Amino acid sequence: GAWMESVKRLFGVLMLAMAIWLVSPVIPAAAAMLLWAALLLGYGFYLLRQTRWWAAMAAGAAFALLGAMQLVGVASGGRDALAPLAHLSGTQQHGLSFTRIKTVDQLDAALAANSGKTVMLDFYADWCVSCKEMEKFTFVDPAVQARLADTVLLQVDVTANDAEDKAMLKRFGLFGPPGIILFDGQGKEIADSRVIGFQNAEK
């Protein structure tokens, strides 16, 4: 019946949303925002036109509004689908400032030159959705930044997945990002302290 058709269409929209989410890391941010705008506006206007049930109409209006926000955001220079209008309000949050390293030798040199501080090594890649989520939701948290204020912050970008990236991952037995390794003041990995996968600010 009509109810089953509505459910099928909803699942279709969810599948399209999953597809956009999966390709977002490997396409330009503006293109991803336009895809979100098309999906949200399309489904929103469909709900508004096809139903007289107030709850569905409210959902349609919400989807249309979210789609419009994506459209306005990309048109005005925004490049963050998770916060499409943040650049207009001046409320963009800044994350942690990492020192980028590339090779195992550079890591060893940084650990050797460290003056007794805890060191955090963050594995990142442009195609890693969870890495971007950590940047947007975890590393911008004031409490997280305060706790890491006296920590040496290193980051290795394994986007290229070249020989040096593979050597760095192999050193710690990681298959890929996201992953955070913590070292003590003597440059030794702190036992049972690894952070693997997305973690929220409280964690």
Backbone as ProteinMPNN parsed JSONL, in Angstrom:
{"seq_chain_A": "GAWMESVKRLFGVLMLAMAIWLVSPVIPAAAAMLLWAALLLGYGFYLLRQTRWWAAMAAGAAFALLGAMQLVGVASGGRDALAPLAHLSGTQQHGLSFTRIKTVDQLDAALAANSGKTVMLDFYADWCVSCKEMEKFTFVDPAVQARLADTVLLQVDVTANDAEDKAMLKRFGLFGPPGIILFDGQGKEIADSRVIGFQNAEK", "coords_chain_A": {"N_chain_A": [[0.802, -1.198, 0.0], [0.198, 2.376, 0.238], [1.667, 3.081, 2.483], [3.801, 1.213, 2.527], [5.062, 1.919, 0.154], [5.987, 4.438, 0.832], [7.819, 3.77, 2.809], [9.668, 2.312, 1.29], [10.64, 4.348, -0.371], [11.837, 5.961, 1.536], [13.916, 4.283, 2.42], [15.322, 4.178, 0.051], [16.221, 6.829, -0.135], [17.865, 6.852, 2.117], [19.831, 5.044, 1.301], [20.956, 6.469, -0.821], [21.944, 8.608, 0.643], [23.885, 7.288, 2.153], [25.615, 6.591, 0.104], [26.514, 9.127, -0.742], [27.802, 9.914, 1.593], [29.902, 8.075, 1.647], [31.406, 8.715, -0.626], [32.133, 11.305, -0.181], [34.685, 11.902, 1.102], [36.485, 11.732, -1.037], [35.87, 13.458, -3.059], [35.567, 16.895, -4.214], [34.81, 19.279, -1.616], [32.799, 21.14, -2.132], [31.33, 19.875, -4.135], [30.317, 17.677, -2.751], [28.627, 18.989, -0.938], [26.763, 20.041, -2.712], [25.598, 17.692, -3.631], [24.405, 16.77, -1.271], [22.595, 18.866, -0.923], [20.928, 18.539, -3.169], [19.796, 16.003, -2.654], [18.502, 16.372, -0.145], [16.803, 18.588, -0.604], [15.287, 17.574, -2.715], [13.99, 15.291, -1.584], [12.686, 16.541, 0.501], [10.864, 18.362, -0.765], [9.387, 16.476, -2.138], [8.071, 15.107, -0.051], [6.529, 17.216, 0.937], [4.776, 17.685, -1.162], [3.466, 15.278, -1.606], [1.987, 14.404, 0.566], [-0.509, 14.83, 3.125], [-0.334, 14.466, 5.741], [0.48, 15.702, 8.85], [2.886, 15.223, 10.27], [4.608, 14.106, 8.36], [4.713, 16.24, 6.611], [5.996, 18.108, 8.178], [8.451, 16.843, 8.461], [9.223, 16.925, 5.785], [9.506, 19.69, 5.414], [11.647, 20.138, 7.121], [13.709, 18.623, 5.923], [13.889, 20.018, 3.489], [14.701, 22.523, 4.419], [17.231, 21.903, 5.502], [18.498, 21.128, 3.157], [18.446, 23.543, 1.769], [20.142, 25.023, 3.386], [22.588, 23.788, 2.865], [22.856, 24.511, 0.195], [22.927, 27.337, 0.286], [25.175, 27.561, 1.861], [27.308, 26.434, 0.279], [27.195, 28.171, -1.892], [27.968, 30.544, -0.765], [30.559, 30.211, -0.142], [31.145, 28.33, 1.81], [32.574, 25.245, 2.937], [32.061, 23.014, 4.397], [30.152, 20.38, 4.983], [29.02, 19.49, 7.316], [28.705, 21.725, 8.843], [27.395, 23.955, 7.321], [26.867, 26.728, 7.335], [28.551, 27.917, 9.104], [30.708, 29.539, 8.492], [29.567, 31.944, 7.908], [28.564, 32.957, 10.242], [30.709, 33.305, 11.809], [31.419, 31.442, 13.685], [33.119, 29.324, 13.402], [35.009, 26.656, 14.584], [38.243, 26.011, 15.879], [40.606, 23.451, 15.535], [43.067, 21.196, 16.956], [46.56, 22.008, 16.747], [48.716, 20.358, 14.877], [52.018, 19.005, 14.453], [53.267, 18.029, 11.454], [54.581, 14.919, 10.437], [56.42, 12.534, 8.469], [57.987, 10.204, 8.11], [59.318, 7.204, 9.683], [61.826, 7.688, 10.747], [61.69, 10.454, 11.194], [59.78, 10.494, 13.193], [61.138, 9.105, 15.253], [63.196, 10.925, 15.682], [61.776, 13.137, 16.615], [60.741, 12.122, 18.99], [63.104, 11.635, 20.364], [64.079, 14.19, 20.672], [62.312, 15.301, 22.379], [61.374, 16.985, 25.369], [60.662, 15.601, 27.803], [57.892, 15.649, 27.748], [54.527, 14.374, 27.32], [53.717, 12.664, 24.318], [51.613, 12.793, 21.513], [50.65, 10.913, 18.805], [48.962, 11.195, 15.877], [47.19, 9.422, 13.464], [46.204, 10.144, 10.208], [44.087, 10.577, 7.283], [42.999, 11.86, 4.135], [40.824, 10.537, 3.051], [39.628, 9.383, 5.16], [36.827, 9.12, 6.924], [36.181, 9.008, 9.676], [38.405, 10.267, 10.746], [38.022, 12.911, 9.96], [35.683, 13.401, 11.346], [36.647, 13.314, 13.945], [38.221, 15.625, 13.875], [36.225, 17.574, 13.547], [34.432, 17.255, 15.699], [35.723, 16.367, 18.036], [38.465, 17.25, 18.43], [38.046, 19.969, 18.549], [36.921, 20.53, 20.932], [36.907, 22.385, 23.915], [37.691, 21.277, 26.397], [39.156, 19.034, 25.653], [41.251, 20.251, 24.279], [42.372, 21.665, 26.374], [43.287, 19.617, 28.05], [45.287, 18.604, 26.466], [47.118, 20.594, 26.266], [49.761, 20.713, 27.147], [51.008, 18.808, 25.7], [52.973, 17.204, 23.217], [52.074, 17.385, 19.921], [51.83, 15.33, 17.267], [51.352, 14.452, 13.843], [50.698, 12.083, 11.325], [50.179, 11.914, 7.933], [48.618, 9.649, 6.053], [47.45, 9.538, 3.59], [48.433, 9.147, 0.97], [49.349, 6.552, 1.075], [51.861, 5.448, 0.569], [55.181, 3.93, 0.431], [56.518, 4.897, 2.714], [54.391, 5.632, 4.334], [53.201, 3.134, 4.741], [55.228, 1.875, 6.134], [55.212, 3.327, 8.498], [52.651, 2.718, 9.505], [52.96, -0.041, 9.781], [54.861, -0.159, 11.77], [53.408, 0.244, 14.08], [51.536, -1.683, 13.925], [49.112, -1.074, 12.699], [46.212, -1.029, 10.596], [45.224, 1.12, 9.286], [44.166, 4.607, 9.407], [41.482, 5.919, 11.559], [43.837, 6.481, 14.206], [45.436, 6.778, 17.329], [48.456, 7.171, 18.99], [50.091, 7.163, 22.069], [52.893, 8.492, 23.792], [55.279, 8.356, 26.457], [57.277, 10.643, 28.499], [59.81, 9.698, 28.02], [59.791, 8.76, 25.513], [58.651, 6.291, 25.063], [56.022, 4.073, 24.138], [52.948, 4.455, 25.777], [51.538, 1.996, 27.721], [48.578, 0.227, 26.803], [47.136, 2.469, 25.93], [46.241, 3.223, 23.485], [44.187, 4.843, 21.041], [41.768, 3.882, 19.037], [39.889, 4.275, 16.112], [36.896, 6.342, 15.806], [36.41, 8.617, 18.478], [34.513, 10.268, 20.947], [34.529, 13.583, 22.457], [34.362, 13.394, 25.259], [35.284, 10.801, 25.827]], "CA_chain_A": [[0.0, 0.0, 0.0], [0.889, 3.657, 0.237], [2.646, 3.082, 3.58], [4.982, 0.466, 2.104], [5.748, 2.717, -0.86], [6.698, 5.504, 1.543], [8.967, 3.149, 3.477], [10.638, 1.997, 0.237], [11.275, 5.593, -0.798], [12.722, 6.392, 2.619], [15.127, 3.462, 2.372], [16.056, 4.625, -1.126], [16.897, 8.07, 0.241], [18.942, 6.491, 3.045], [20.905, 4.425, 0.513], [21.625, 7.558, -1.522], [22.697, 9.353, 1.654], [25.077, 6.496, 2.468], [26.522, 6.698, -1.036], [27.14, 10.452, -0.68], [28.713, 9.892, 2.751], [31.081, 7.281, 1.323], [32.243, 9.357, -1.648], [32.483, 12.667, 0.241], [36.111, 12.14, 1.352], [37.333, 11.68, -2.229], [35.419, 14.45, -4.03], [35.657, 18.25, -3.642], [33.813, 19.566, -0.577], [31.664, 21.842, -2.735], [30.534, 18.886, -4.85], [29.599, 16.9, -1.738], [27.552, 19.825, -0.423], [25.722, 20.124, -3.743], [24.896, 16.406, -3.624], [23.53, 16.784, -0.095], [21.517, 19.819, -1.19], [20.0, 17.927, -4.127], [19.06, 14.917, -2.002], [17.64, 16.892, 0.915], [15.742, 19.399, -1.204], [14.417, 16.705, -3.499], [13.125, 14.49, -0.72], [11.842, 17.454, 1.263], [9.748, 18.832, -1.595], [8.54, 15.313, -2.432], [7.191, 14.893, 1.101], [5.572, 18.322, 1.04], [3.791, 17.623, -2.242], [2.78, 13.996, -1.702], [1.266, 13.99, 1.772], [-1.218, 15.824, 3.928], [-0.112, 14.082, 7.13], [1.262, 16.819, 9.39], [4.234, 14.808, 10.672], [5.397, 13.962, 7.14], [4.926, 17.58, 6.082], [7.018, 18.728, 9.023], [9.721, 16.235, 8.071], [9.566, 17.463, 4.476], [9.99, 21.059, 5.6], [12.967, 20.059, 7.754], [14.658, 18.188, 4.895], [14.046, 21.121, 2.539], [15.486, 23.559, 5.083], [18.617, 21.432, 5.56], [19.029, 21.205, 1.808], [18.653, 24.953, 1.456], [21.332, 25.452, 4.124], [23.739, 23.302, 2.104], [22.941, 25.3, -1.031], [23.395, 28.673, 0.666], [26.535, 27.419, 2.364], [28.281, 26.265, -0.808], [27.155, 29.366, -2.728], [28.618, 31.65, -0.066], [31.954, 29.891, 0.129], [31.312, 27.302, 2.825], [33.076, 23.974, 2.423], [31.89, 22.019, 5.45], [28.778, 19.899, 4.926], [28.523, 19.304, 8.671], [28.376, 23.067, 9.366], [27.435, 24.712, 6.073], [26.729, 28.172, 7.509], [29.416, 28.378, 10.193], [31.603, 30.603, 8.017], [28.807, 33.204, 7.859], [28.316, 33.446, 11.601], [31.973, 33.511, 12.509], [31.497, 30.513, 14.808], [33.949, 28.191, 13.069], [35.881, 26.278, 15.681], [39.565, 25.596, 15.442], [41.047, 22.229, 16.186], [44.428, 21.148, 17.469], [47.635, 22.304, 15.796], [49.659, 19.251, 14.854], [53.238, 19.054, 13.65], [53.219, 16.913, 10.51], [55.776, 14.132, 10.17], [56.163, 11.62, 7.353], [58.725, 8.945, 8.156], [59.655, 6.609, 10.979], [63.013, 8.401, 11.237], [61.248, 11.746, 11.719], [59.123, 10.213, 14.474], [62.173, 8.787, 16.236], [63.916, 12.162, 15.987], [60.891, 13.974, 17.432], [60.68, 11.516, 20.321], [64.408, 11.81, 21.003], [64.267, 15.608, 20.989], [61.274, 15.714, 23.316], [61.906, 17.341, 26.689], [59.922, 15.015, 28.916], [56.446, 15.793, 27.627], [53.768, 13.318, 26.659], [53.613, 12.874, 22.87], [50.461, 12.156, 20.877], [50.808, 10.731, 17.362], [47.65, 10.99, 15.266], [47.193, 8.947, 12.08], [45.16, 10.84, 9.469], [44.055, 10.48, 5.824], [41.915, 12.663, 3.569], [39.681, 9.674, 2.753], [39.185, 8.777, 6.423], [35.665, 9.847, 7.447], [36.284, 9.109, 11.135], [39.421, 11.274, 11.053], [37.389, 14.219, 9.802], [34.739, 13.542, 12.449], [37.446, 13.671, 15.124], [38.598, 17.02, 13.717], [35.055, 18.453, 13.661], [33.664, 17.106, 16.929], [36.522, 16.011, 19.211], [39.644, 18.098, 18.608], [37.652, 21.366, 18.77], [36.351, 20.648, 22.27], [37.812, 23.119, 24.811], [38.23, 20.404, 27.436], [40.18, 18.211, 25.011], [42.398, 21.118, 24.01], [43.0, 22.0, 27.655], [44.012, 18.429, 28.534], [46.441, 18.351, 25.594], [47.857, 21.854, 26.138], [51.184, 20.492, 27.427], [51.359, 17.585, 24.987], [53.536, 17.369, 21.876], [51.084, 16.844, 18.995], [52.376, 14.937, 15.978], [50.367, 13.824, 12.957], [51.205, 11.513, 10.087], [49.146, 11.858, 6.905], [48.856, 8.434, 5.253], [46.553, 9.588, 2.446], [49.088, 8.598, -0.225], [49.559, 5.119, 1.297], [53.102, 5.062, -0.094], [56.048, 3.036, 1.198], [56.79, 5.489, 4.026], [53.147, 5.528, 5.11], [53.033, 1.734, 5.122], [56.235, 1.575, 7.161], [54.744, 3.934, 9.749], [51.53, 1.91, 9.982], [53.482, -1.352, 10.183], [55.594, 0.023, 13.027], [52.47, 0.145, 15.202], [50.574, -2.755, 13.678], [47.823, -0.497, 12.338], [45.771, -1.24, 9.225], [44.959, 2.442, 8.72], [43.597, 5.568, 10.355], [42.125, 6.761, 12.568], [44.531, 5.816, 15.299], [46.243, 7.698, 18.134], [49.452, 6.504, 19.815], [50.6, 8.061, 23.107], [54.231, 8.163, 24.286], [55.629, 9.064, 27.686], [58.351, 11.619, 28.369], [61.039, 9.041, 27.585], [59.629, 8.314, 24.136], [58.13, 4.93, 24.993], [54.572, 4.041, 24.044], [52.259, 4.2, 27.04], [50.809, 0.729, 27.589], [47.104, 0.206, 26.809], [46.629, 3.839, 25.804], [45.904, 3.518, 22.09], [42.823, 5.258, 20.715], [41.522, 3.378, 17.681], [38.544, 4.606, 15.644], [36.332, 7.611, 16.286], [36.086, 8.755, 19.892], [33.965, 11.594, 21.222], [35.364, 14.431, 23.31], [34.37, 12.885, 26.634], [36.198, 9.647, 25.847]], "C_chain_A": [[0.845, 1.262, 0.0], [1.966, 3.726, 1.318], [3.924, 2.37, 3.181], [5.77, 1.237, 1.045], [6.556, 3.839, -0.212], [7.956, 4.97, 2.223], [10.06, 2.836, 2.457], [11.38, 3.253, -0.214], [12.241, 6.118, 0.262], [14.025, 5.605, 2.597], [15.974, 3.825, 1.153], [16.845, 5.881, -0.841], [18.071, 7.775, 1.172], [20.118, 5.863, 2.311], [21.676, 5.489, -0.273], [22.48, 8.388, -0.559], [23.98, 8.611, 2.019], [26.097, 6.592, 1.341], [27.251, 8.043, -1.024], [28.164, 10.494, 0.446], [30.007, 9.165, 2.415], [31.993, 7.974, 0.315], [32.718, 10.74, -1.223], [33.983, 12.88, 0.474], [36.962, 12.238, 0.092], [36.854, 12.612, -3.341], [35.541, 15.831, -3.403], [34.52, 18.516, -2.661], [32.58, 20.24, -1.157], [30.747, 20.863, -3.463], [29.711, 18.045, -3.875], [28.426, 17.701, -1.191], [26.412, 19.961, -1.427], [24.92, 18.827, -3.815], [23.938, 16.326, -2.439], [22.344, 17.708, -0.324], [20.475, 19.202, -2.112], [19.149, 16.851, -3.461], [18.06, 15.463, -0.985], [16.492, 17.727, 0.353], [14.751, 18.535, -1.971], [13.451, 15.924, -2.639], [12.184, 15.383, 0.088], [10.642, 17.924, 0.471], [8.815, 17.682, -1.986], [7.556, 15.078, -1.284], [6.128, 15.985, 1.2], [4.462, 18.221, -0.009], [2.921, 16.367, -2.181], [1.935, 13.627, -0.492], [0.531, 15.165, 2.411], [-1.096, 15.498, 5.423], [0.866, 15.077, 7.745], [2.688, 16.432, 9.742], [5.149, 14.681, 9.446], [5.694, 15.329, 6.526], [6.001, 18.321, 6.88], [8.399, 18.176, 8.679], [10.179, 16.769, 6.727], [10.125, 18.87, 4.571], [11.395, 21.065, 6.198], [14.03, 19.645, 6.737], [14.944, 19.323, 3.905], [14.905, 22.231, 3.138], [16.962, 23.174, 5.143], [19.271, 21.499, 4.186], [19.329, 22.631, 1.393], [19.901, 25.489, 2.165], [22.601, 25.007, 3.401], [23.961, 24.173, 0.871], [23.469, 26.708, -0.743], [24.85, 28.611, 1.122], [27.561, 27.326, 1.246], [28.332, 27.502, -1.693], [27.898, 30.538, -2.093], [30.053, 31.34, 0.335], [32.195, 28.86, 1.207], [31.782, 25.998, 2.206], [33.0, 22.871, 3.478], [30.437, 21.587, 5.483], [28.172, 19.724, 6.316], [28.149, 20.63, 9.332], [28.391, 24.033, 8.191], [27.381, 26.222, 6.217], [27.664, 28.744, 8.571], [30.303, 29.534, 9.762], [30.896, 31.954, 7.953], [28.631, 33.818, 9.237], [29.588, 33.723, 12.38], [32.15, 32.577, 13.679], [32.316, 29.272, 14.472], [34.917, 27.899, 14.21], [37.202, 25.755, 15.138], [40.02, 24.386, 16.249], [42.462, 22.344, 16.712], [45.418, 21.469, 16.364], [48.692, 21.208, 15.895], [50.914, 19.62, 14.072], [53.243, 17.816, 12.761], [54.573, 16.229, 10.401], [55.415, 13.111, 9.094], [56.776, 10.245, 7.554], [58.939, 8.462, 9.587], [60.85, 7.329, 11.585], [62.633, 9.751, 11.835], [60.544, 11.572, 13.06], [60.159, 9.947, 15.556], [62.937, 10.039, 16.649], [63.081, 13.069, 16.883], [60.798, 13.441, 18.849], [61.989, 11.732, 21.076], [64.624, 13.253, 21.445], [63.265, 16.117, 22.014], [61.853, 15.942, 24.71], [61.007, 16.858, 27.819], [58.426, 15.15, 28.853], [55.814, 14.541, 27.038], [53.628, 13.672, 25.181], [52.396, 12.119, 22.349], [50.706, 12.108, 19.374], [49.461, 10.338, 16.773], [47.815, 10.548, 13.817], [45.969, 9.51, 11.368], [45.242, 10.492, 7.984], [42.858, 11.271, 5.317], [40.657, 11.841, 3.338], [39.084, 9.041, 4.012], [38.058, 9.612, 7.036], [35.772, 10.045, 8.96], [37.333, 10.136, 11.555], [38.818, 12.669, 10.988], [36.362, 14.464, 10.91], [35.472, 13.925, 13.732], [37.836, 15.147, 15.063], [37.431, 17.959, 14.021], [34.418, 18.424, 15.043], [34.509, 16.891, 18.189], [37.662, 16.982, 19.457], [39.3, 19.576, 18.8], [37.12, 21.592, 20.181], [37.344, 21.335, 23.21], [38.447, 22.233, 25.88], [39.34, 19.519, 26.882], [41.435, 19.047, 24.777], [43.131, 21.475, 25.304], [43.833, 20.836, 28.18], [45.277, 18.165, 27.724], [47.34, 19.578, 25.44], [49.36, 21.664, 26.323], [51.681, 19.201, 26.775], [51.93, 17.928, 23.62], [52.618, 16.646, 20.895], [51.713, 16.594, 17.632], [51.283, 14.279, 15.144], [51.064, 13.307, 11.709], [50.037, 11.35, 9.125], [49.449, 10.68, 5.986], [47.911, 8.374, 4.056], [47.155, 8.887, 1.234], [49.274, 7.09, -0.139], [50.804, 4.627, 0.554], [53.958, 4.218, 0.845], [56.323, 3.576, 2.602], [55.569, 5.414, 4.925], [52.959, 4.107, 5.618], [54.015, 1.337, 6.214], [55.798, 2.129, 8.511], [53.596, 3.131, 10.346], [52.019, 0.561, 10.51], [54.186, -1.271, 11.525], [54.677, -0.171, 14.23], [51.388, -0.912, 14.979], [49.193, -2.249, 13.343], [47.493, -0.8, 10.88], [45.516, 0.082, 8.52], [44.414, 3.365, 9.788], [42.103, 5.327, 10.529], [42.798, 5.932, 13.65], [45.405, 6.834, 16.02], [47.152, 6.878, 19.047], [50.002, 7.526, 20.808], [51.948, 7.56, 23.629], [54.497, 8.958, 25.562], [56.815, 9.99, 27.445], [59.676, 11.037, 27.926], [60.926, 8.462, 26.174], [59.133, 6.893, 23.98], [56.602, 4.964, 24.944], [53.961, 3.687, 25.396], [51.362, 2.982, 26.864], [49.302, 0.938, 27.668], [46.493, 1.605, 26.682], [46.174, 4.175, 24.387], [44.43, 3.891, 21.934], [42.59, 4.889, 19.255], [40.08, 3.691, 17.295], [38.067, 5.92, 16.238], [36.046, 7.542, 17.775], [35.535, 10.157, 20.121], [34.854, 12.332, 22.225], [35.459, 13.892, 24.73], [35.326, 11.706, 26.771], [37.645, 10.115, 25.805]], "O_chain_A": [[2.056, 1.215, -0.212], [3.022, 4.329, 1.127], [5.018, 2.86, 3.46], [7.0, 1.211, 1.041], [7.665, 4.151, -0.646], [9.007, 5.611, 2.22], [11.241, 3.065, 2.72], [12.595, 3.229, -0.414], [13.309, 6.644, -0.052], [15.106, 6.176, 2.735], [17.202, 3.784, 1.215], [18.0, 6.001, -1.248], [19.141, 8.37, 1.039], [21.272, 6.116, 2.656], [22.9, 5.421, -0.38], [23.585, 8.814, -0.895], [25.035, 9.225, 2.175], [27.3, 6.665, 1.59], [28.457, 8.1, -1.264], [29.256, 11.038, 0.283], [31.085, 9.58, 2.841], [33.214, 7.839, 0.388], [33.621, 11.295, -1.849], [34.515, 13.921, 0.09], [38.065, 12.78, 0.147], [37.379, 12.56, -4.454], [35.612, 15.94, -2.179], [33.402, 18.037, -2.851], [31.456, 19.961, -0.741], [29.525, 21.004, -3.414], [28.549, 17.738, -4.141], [27.341, 17.152, -1.0], [25.241, 19.994, -1.048], [23.709, 18.853, -4.033], [22.801, 15.873, -2.579], [21.215, 17.375, 0.038], [19.274, 19.324, -1.866], [17.938, 16.788, -3.67], [16.898, 15.055, -0.973], [15.347, 17.588, 0.782], [13.539, 18.733, -1.892], [12.25, 15.884, -2.909], [11.031, 15.027, 0.33], [9.517, 17.892, 0.971], [7.61, 17.878, -2.146], [6.363, 14.875, -1.51], [4.969, 15.708, 1.51], [3.33, 18.633, 0.246], [1.78, 16.377, -2.644], [1.228, 12.619, -0.527], [0.907, 16.326, 2.25], [-1.688, 16.177, 6.262], [1.962, 15.275, 7.219], [3.61, 17.223, 9.539], [6.309, 15.09, 9.482], [6.779, 15.557, 5.99], [6.807, 19.064, 6.32], [9.382, 18.914, 8.612], [11.364, 17.039, 6.53], [11.097, 19.209, 3.896], [12.231, 21.891, 5.831], [15.112, 20.23, 6.685], [16.093, 19.558, 3.532], [15.741, 22.813, 2.446], [17.838, 23.996, 4.875], [20.437, 21.873, 4.055], [20.34, 22.901, 0.745], [20.629, 26.31, 1.608], [23.575, 25.756, 3.331], [25.092, 24.529, 0.54], [24.35, 27.205, -1.445], [25.65, 29.493, 0.81], [28.562, 28.042, 1.252], [29.398, 27.852, -2.198], [28.397, 31.417, -2.795], [30.686, 32.109, 1.059], [33.348, 28.541, 1.498], [31.424, 25.683, 1.071], [33.778, 21.918, 3.451], [29.577, 22.332, 5.954], [26.954, 19.801, 6.479], [27.361, 20.651, 10.278], [29.305, 24.849, 8.076], [27.807, 26.938, 5.311], [27.579, 29.926, 8.9], [30.618, 30.411, 10.566], [31.551, 32.997, 7.944], [28.558, 35.038, 9.385], [29.555, 34.3, 13.468], [32.938, 32.861, 14.581], [32.225, 28.267, 15.177], [35.564, 28.807, 14.733], [37.257, 25.137, 14.075], [39.841, 24.313, 17.465], [42.99, 23.442, 16.891], [45.147, 21.233, 15.187], [49.455, 21.14, 16.859], [50.875, 20.438, 13.153], [53.226, 16.689, 13.255], [55.6, 16.897, 10.285], [54.237, 12.858, 8.843], [56.164, 9.233, 7.211], [58.766, 9.205, 10.554], [60.892, 7.558, 12.794], [63.181, 10.154, 12.861], [60.692, 12.402, 13.957], [60.071, 10.499, 16.653], [63.286, 10.204, 17.819], [63.607, 13.697, 17.802], [60.778, 14.215, 19.805], [61.983, 11.98, 22.282], [65.269, 13.511, 22.462], [63.37, 17.256, 22.467], [62.71, 15.187, 25.17], [60.636, 17.638, 28.695], [57.74, 14.801, 29.813], [56.469, 13.755, 26.353], [53.443, 14.837, 24.831], [52.174, 10.959, 22.696], [50.942, 13.139, 18.744], [48.893, 9.3, 17.112], [48.493, 11.212, 13.032], [44.843, 9.379, 11.848], [46.312, 10.155, 7.476], [41.827, 11.347, 5.984], [39.547, 12.368, 3.416], [38.142, 8.254, 3.928], [38.304, 10.68, 7.597], [35.485, 11.13, 9.465], [37.186, 10.797, 12.584], [39.072, 13.506, 11.855], [36.189, 15.596, 11.36], [34.992, 14.75, 14.509], [37.791, 15.845, 16.076], [37.604, 18.996, 14.662], [33.919, 19.445, 15.516], [34.058, 17.199, 19.292], [37.817, 17.486, 20.569], [40.17, 20.362, 19.174], [36.893, 22.735, 20.579], [38.498, 20.918, 23.297], [39.612, 22.421, 26.23], [40.344, 19.279, 27.553], [42.548, 18.597, 25.048], [44.357, 21.575, 25.325], [44.937, 21.029, 28.688], [46.229, 17.572, 28.23], [48.223, 19.599, 24.582], [50.151, 22.384, 25.713], [52.643, 18.586, 27.234], [51.437, 18.83, 22.943], [52.403, 15.44, 21.015], [52.084, 17.534, 16.928], [50.393, 13.624, 15.684], [51.901, 13.986, 11.115], [49.029, 10.727, 9.458], [50.42, 10.708, 5.23], [47.602, 7.29, 3.56], [46.473, 8.124, 0.55], [49.351, 6.417, -1.167], [50.807, 3.536, -0.016], [53.512, 3.838, 1.927], [56.358, 2.813, 3.568], [55.684, 5.165, 6.125], [52.602, 3.894, 6.777], [53.681, 0.561, 7.109], [55.988, 1.487, 9.544], [53.567, 2.889, 11.553], [51.557, 0.081, 11.546], [54.116, -2.202, 12.327], [55.099, -0.681, 15.267], [50.441, -1.015, 15.759], [48.199, -2.904, 13.658], [48.382, -0.825, 10.029], [45.584, 0.157, 7.293], [44.222, 2.961, 10.935], [41.506, 4.603, 9.732], [42.369, 4.821, 13.96], [46.046, 7.664, 15.377], [46.689, 6.006, 19.782], [50.342, 8.642, 20.417], [52.127, 6.368, 23.876], [54.011, 10.076, 25.729], [57.3, 10.107, 26.32], [60.571, 11.77, 27.504], [61.827, 7.773, 25.697], [59.185, 6.337, 22.882], [55.968, 5.775, 25.619], [54.394, 2.751, 26.068], [50.525, 2.944, 25.963], [48.81, 1.717, 28.484], [45.446, 1.882, 27.268], [45.763, 5.306, 24.124], [43.554, 3.336, 22.597], [43.148, 5.511, 18.351], [39.155, 3.408, 18.056], [38.745, 6.529, 17.066], [35.513, 6.552, 18.276], [36.037, 11.125, 19.55], [35.805, 11.768, 22.767], [36.529, 13.931, 25.338], [36.09, 11.631, 27.734], [38.56, 9.292, 25.814]]}, "name": "protein", "num_of_chains": 1, "seq": "GAWMESVKRLFGVLMLAMAIWLVSPVIPAAAAMLLWAALLLGYGFYLLRQTRWWAAMAAGAAFALLGAMQLVGVASGGRDALAPLAHLSGTQQHGLSFTRIKTVDQLDAALAANSGKTVMLDFYADWCVSCKEMEKFTFVDPAVQARLADTVLLQVDVTANDAEDKAMLKRFGLFGPPGIILFDGQGKEIADSRVIGFQNAEK"}
